[in-house]
Amino acid sequence: MGKWQWPNVCFPQHFKKCIPGLAIVLFFTTVLNIVPAKADDAGANDISGTTAFDGTYVIHLSESARAGASGRPEPGYFDNLAIELFTQSGLDIELVPQMPWKRQMEIADREAGHVIYPTTRVDYREDVFKWVGPVSRTIWKLYGFENKGWPDIAFETLLRDARIGVLLGSAREAYLRMRGAEQLVMVPREELLLPMMMADRVDLIAIGGNILRHYIDQARSENPDTPVPDVAGALPYRTCYLYIAISGDVPDRDIAKLQTRLDTFKTNGFFVENRRQNGLSTNLESSFLKAMLDLDNNGVSCVDLNGIGP
């Protein structure tokens, strides 16, 4: 099967053998009923429902081994920024490979100290994480094939009529669902969105412009005999600042250290130099870098564009 063909996915089931033993069950039931639970067990939950923080931050890398040689600059930029941020703040870290976005969020929902980025800071996540940033900014667009005429169609009509592909568990999915999108098609990994549109399984995809251009270039270079039609942004509808999100009840002093260190990176040149080393734009006159280096934007989340929002 080629990379740009739509895969068939099956999910294996796991079976567990149970050996009944009435006497054993009765014994342990009695013991558990008379022995009080310890409040300081290693796996004890805090009031937020996540496990207690053990002092080590688990950084979920934004680059996967599968994409490591792809030449995409953004993952290296984000990974290096996060690692330097925690290291220079004197905090203990553990690095884990990239995993599907929804799975990362599910783990973070029950375990403290998980570091996930770049993450959109939206209302329903505000109290679930503690935030350091912003570290990037994106303009949300719906993308479709240019020859379909999508840019001429109103946003509300697109939400009603178009099949829209989106990353499962992402802020884009939640926003489009809230706005009333009637035909959302969710995928576990963003790299599946372009193949789905090429296979006519969706009409539009909700994805970042930079990563979409990378997937288009990759598809054209790897499969020159399978033409990829030109893609156009159907409509810009929202701009969002992206953050490093840290799950659970971690010390506020650590968050303050990280934010202070990030602000220092933006004033001492490291933030821009890290972009240069990873092949990203360093144009200080660009609206993007002006926004990133302006510390007054700390805490800004998302803004709807062109009066589209509710």
C-alpha positions as CSV (number, residue, x, y, z in Angstrom):
1,M,0.0,0.0,0.0
2,G,1.4,3.4,-0.9
3,K,1.8,6.2,1.6
4,W,-0.8,8.3,0.0
5,Q,-3.4,5.6,-0.2
6,W,-6.1,5.4,2.5
7,P,-5.3,2.5,4.9
8,N,-7.6,0.0,6.4
9,V,-7.4,0.1,10.1
10,C,-8.3,-2.6,12.5
11,F,-8.0,-2.6,16.3
12,P,-6.8,-5.9,18.0
13,Q,-8.7,-7.0,21.1
14,H,-7.0,-8.1,24.2
15,F,-8.2,-11.0,26.3
16,K,-7.4,-11.7,29.9
17,K,-7.9,-15.0,31.7
18,C,-9.7,-14.9,35.0
19,I,-9.4,-17.7,37.6
20,P,-12.3,-17.6,40.0
21,G,-11.6,-18.4,43.6
22,L,-14.3,-17.7,46.1
23,A,-12.1,-18.1,49.2
24,I,-9.5,-15.7,47.9
25,V,-12.1,-13.2,46.9
26,L,-13.7,-13.3,50.3
27,F,-10.3,-12.9,52.0
28,F,-9.2,-9.9,50.1
29,T,-12.6,-8.3,50.3
30,T,-12.5,-8.5,54.1
31,V,-8.9,-7.1,54.2
32,L,-9.7,-4.2,51.9
33,N,-12.8,-3.3,54.0
34,I,-10.9,-3.1,57.3
35,V,-7.6,-1.6,56.1
36,P,-7.9,2.2,55.5
37,A,-6.4,3.6,52.3
38,K,-3.2,5.6,52.7
39,A,-3.4,9.2,51.8
40,D,0.2,9.3,50.7
41,D,0.3,6.3,48.3
42,A,2.6,6.9,45.3
43,G,-0.4,6.6,43.0
44,A,-2.7,8.9,45.0
45,N,-4.8,11.4,43.0
46,D,-4.9,15.1,43.7
47,I,-8.1,17.0,43.8
48,S,-8.0,17.6,40.0
49,G,-8.2,13.9,39.3
50,T,-4.6,13.6,38.0
51,T,-1.9,11.5,39.7
52,A,0.4,13.4,42.1
53,F,3.4,15.1,40.4
54,D,6.6,13.2,41.1
55,G,9.0,16.1,40.2
56,T,9.9,15.0,36.7
57,Y,8.3,16.7,33.6
58,V,7.5,14.4,30.7
59,I,8.1,16.2,27.5
60,H,6.1,14.8,24.5
61,L,8.3,15.4,21.5
62,S,6.6,17.0,18.5
63,E,8.7,15.0,16.0
64,S,8.0,11.3,15.4
65,A,10.7,8.8,14.4
66,R,8.7,8.3,11.2
67,A,9.0,12.0,10.2
68,G,12.4,12.6,11.7
69,A,14.1,12.7,8.3
70,S,11.4,14.6,6.6
71,G,13.1,18.0,6.7
72,R,10.2,19.8,8.4
73,P,11.7,22.6,10.5
74,E,8.9,23.2,13.0
75,P,9.3,20.0,15.1
76,G,13.0,20.7,15.7
77,Y,12.3,24.3,16.6
78,F,9.6,23.4,19.2
79,D,11.5,20.4,20.6
80,N,14.7,22.4,21.0
81,L,12.9,25.3,22.6
82,A,11.1,23.1,25.1
83,I,14.1,21.1,26.1
84,E,16.3,24.3,26.6
85,L,13.5,26.0,28.4
86,F,13.2,23.2,31.0
87,T,16.9,22.5,31.2
88,Q,17.9,26.2,31.7
89,S,15.1,26.5,34.3
90,G,16.8,23.7,36.3
91,L,13.9,21.3,36.1
92,D,14.1,17.5,35.7
93,I,12.7,16.1,32.4
94,E,12.0,12.9,30.6
95,L,11.6,12.8,26.8
96,V,9.0,10.5,25.2
97,P,8.4,10.0,21.5
98,Q,5.5,11.6,19.7
99,M,2.2,9.8,20.0
100,P,-1.3,10.5,18.6
101,W,-2.7,13.8,19.8
102,K,-5.8,12.4,21.4
103,R,-3.8,9.8,23.3
104,Q,-1.4,12.6,24.6
105,M,-4.4,14.5,25.9
106,E,-6.0,11.5,27.6
107,I,-2.7,10.7,29.4
108,A,-2.3,14.4,30.4
109,D,-5.9,14.3,31.8
110,R,-5.0,11.7,34.4
111,E,-1.3,12.3,35.0
112,A,0.5,15.4,36.2
113,G,3.6,16.9,34.7
114,H,3.1,16.1,31.0
115,V,4.4,18.7,28.6
116,I,2.5,19.0,25.3
117,Y,3.2,21.6,22.6
118,P,2.4,23.5,20.5
119,T,-1.1,23.7,22.1
120,T,-3.9,26.1,21.5
121,R,-5.0,27.8,24.7
122,V,-8.7,27.6,24.5
123,D,-11.4,28.1,27.3
124,Y,-12.2,24.4,27.8
125,R,-8.5,23.6,28.4
126,E,-7.7,26.6,30.5
127,D,-8.0,25.0,33.9
128,V,-6.8,21.5,32.7
129,F,-3.3,22.8,32.1
130,K,-0.8,25.4,33.2
131,W,0.6,27.5,30.4
132,V,3.9,28.8,29.2
133,G,4.1,31.0,26.1
134,P,3.1,31.9,23.6
135,V,5.6,30.0,21.4
136,S,3.9,30.4,18.1
137,R,0.8,31.7,16.3
138,T,-1.4,30.3,13.6
139,I,-4.2,31.4,11.4
140,W,-6.9,28.8,11.0
141,K,-8.1,28.2,7.5
142,L,-10.1,25.5,5.8
143,Y,-8.2,24.2,2.8
144,G,-9.6,22.6,-0.4
145,F,-8.6,21.9,-4.0
146,E,-8.5,25.2,-5.9
147,N,-10.7,23.9,-8.8
148,K,-13.6,23.3,-6.5
149,G,-14.4,27.0,-5.9
150,W,-14.4,26.8,-2.1
151,P,-13.0,30.3,-1.4
152,D,-16.3,31.8,-2.9
153,I,-18.6,30.0,-0.4
154,A,-19.7,31.6,2.9
155,F,-18.3,30.1,6.1
156,E,-21.8,29.1,7.4
157,T,-22.5,27.3,4.1
158,L,-19.2,25.4,4.4
159,L,-20.1,24.3,7.9
160,R,-23.4,23.0,6.7
161,D,-22.5,21.4,3.4
162,A,-18.8,20.4,3.3
163,R,-17.2,17.2,4.6
164,I,-14.5,18.7,6.8
165,G,-11.5,16.5,7.8
166,V,-9.8,17.5,11.1
167,L,-7.4,16.0,13.7
168,L,-9.3,14.1,16.4
169,G,-9.2,15.8,19.8
170,S,-7.7,19.1,18.4
171,A,-8.9,22.6,19.2
172,R,-9.9,22.9,15.6
173,E,-12.3,20.0,16.0
174,A,-13.8,21.4,19.1
175,Y,-14.3,24.9,17.6
176,L,-15.8,23.6,14.3
177,R,-18.1,21.3,16.3
178,M,-19.2,24.3,18.5
179,R,-19.8,26.4,15.3
180,G,-22.2,23.7,14.1
181,A,-20.2,21.8,11.4
182,E,-22.5,19.0,10.3
183,Q,-20.1,16.7,8.5
184,L,-16.8,16.5,10.5
185,V,-14.5,13.6,9.7
186,M,-11.9,13.0,12.4
187,V,-8.5,11.4,11.9
188,P,-5.9,10.3,14.5
189,R,-2.9,11.8,12.7
190,E,-2.7,15.0,10.6
191,E,-0.7,13.3,7.8
192,L,-3.9,11.4,6.9
193,L,-5.8,14.5,6.0
194,L,-4.3,15.2,2.5
195,P,-4.7,11.6,1.4
196,M,-8.3,11.6,2.5
197,M,-9.0,14.7,0.4
198,M,-7.2,13.2,-2.6
199,A,-9.4,10.1,-2.2
200,D,-12.5,12.3,-2.1
201,R,-13.4,11.2,1.4
202,V,-13.5,14.9,2.6
203,D,-14.1,18.2,0.8
204,L,-12.0,20.4,3.0
205,I,-9.4,19.9,5.7
206,A,-8.7,22.0,8.8
207,I,-4.9,22.1,9.2
208,G,-2.0,24.5,9.5
209,G,-0.8,26.0,6.2
210,N,2.9,25.2,6.8
211,I,2.4,21.6,7.6
212,L,0.0,21.2,4.7
213,R,2.5,22.7,2.2
214,H,5.0,20.1,3.6
215,Y,2.6,17.2,3.0
216,I,1.9,18.4,-0.5
217,D,5.6,18.7,-1.4
218,Q,6.3,15.3,0.1
219,A,3.4,13.7,-1.8
220,R,4.5,15.2,-5.1
221,S,8.2,14.2,-4.6
222,E,7.4,10.6,-3.5
223,N,4.6,9.9,-6.0
224,P,5.4,12.0,-9.2
225,D,2.9,9.8,-11.2
226,T,0.0,10.7,-8.8
227,P,-0.7,14.4,-9.4
228,V,-1.8,16.5,-6.4
229,P,-4.2,19.3,-7.5
230,D,-3.4,22.8,-6.3
231,V,-4.8,23.6,-2.8
232,A,-6.2,26.9,-1.7
233,G,-7.3,28.3,1.6
234,A,-11.1,28.4,1.5
235,L,-11.4,30.9,4.3
236,P,-9.4,32.3,7.2
237,Y,-11.7,32.2,10.2
238,R,-9.6,32.4,13.5
239,T,-6.1,33.3,14.7
240,C,-4.7,31.5,17.8
241,Y,-1.6,31.7,19.8
242,L,0.1,28.4,20.7
243,Y,1.6,27.5,24.1
244,I,3.4,24.8,26.0
245,A,0.8,23.1,28.1
246,I,1.7,21.3,31.4
247,S,-0.8,19.0,33.0
248,G,-2.0,18.7,36.5
249,D,-1.1,20.2,39.8
250,V,2.6,21.2,39.3
251,P,4.3,23.9,41.3
252,D,3.4,27.4,40.3
253,R,7.0,28.4,41.0
254,D,8.1,26.1,38.2
255,I,5.6,27.7,35.8
256,A,6.9,31.1,36.8
257,K,10.5,30.0,36.2
258,L,9.6,28.7,32.7
259,Q,7.7,31.8,31.7
260,T,10.5,34.0,32.9
261,R,13.1,31.9,31.0
262,L,10.9,32.1,27.8
263,D,10.6,35.9,28.1
264,T,14.4,36.0,28.5
265,F,14.8,33.9,25.3
266,K,12.7,36.5,23.5
267,T,14.8,39.4,24.7
268,N,18.3,37.9,24.5
269,G,18.0,36.6,21.0
270,F,17.8,32.9,21.7
271,F,14.2,32.6,20.5
272,V,15.1,34.1,17.0
273,E,18.4,32.1,16.8
274,N,16.6,28.9,17.5
275,R,14.3,29.6,14.6
276,R,17.3,30.4,12.4
277,Q,19.0,27.1,13.3
278,N,15.9,25.2,12.4
279,G,15.4,26.9,9.0
280,L,12.5,29.1,10.0
281,S,12.0,32.8,9.2
282,T,13.9,35.3,11.3
283,N,12.5,38.5,9.7
284,L,12.0,40.8,12.7
285,E,9.7,43.0,10.6
286,S,7.2,40.2,10.0
287,S,3.9,40.5,11.8
288,F,4.5,37.0,13.2
289,L,7.8,37.7,15.0
290,K,6.6,41.1,16.1
291,A,3.7,39.3,17.8
292,M,5.9,36.6,19.3
293,L,8.5,39.0,20.7
294,D,5.8,41.3,22.2
295,L,5.6,40.2,25.9
296,D,2.2,42.0,26.1
297,N,0.8,39.0,24.2
298,N,1.5,36.6,27.0
299,G,-1.8,35.0,27.9
300,V,-3.6,35.8,24.6
301,S,-5.5,32.9,23.3
302,C,-7.7,33.0,20.1
303,V,-9.6,35.7,18.2
304,D,-12.2,35.1,15.5
305,L,-11.5,36.9,12.2
306,N,-13.8,39.0,9.9
307,G,-16.7,39.0,12.3
308,I,-17.1,35.2,11.8
309,G,-17.2,34.3,15.5
310,P,-20.3,34.2,17.7
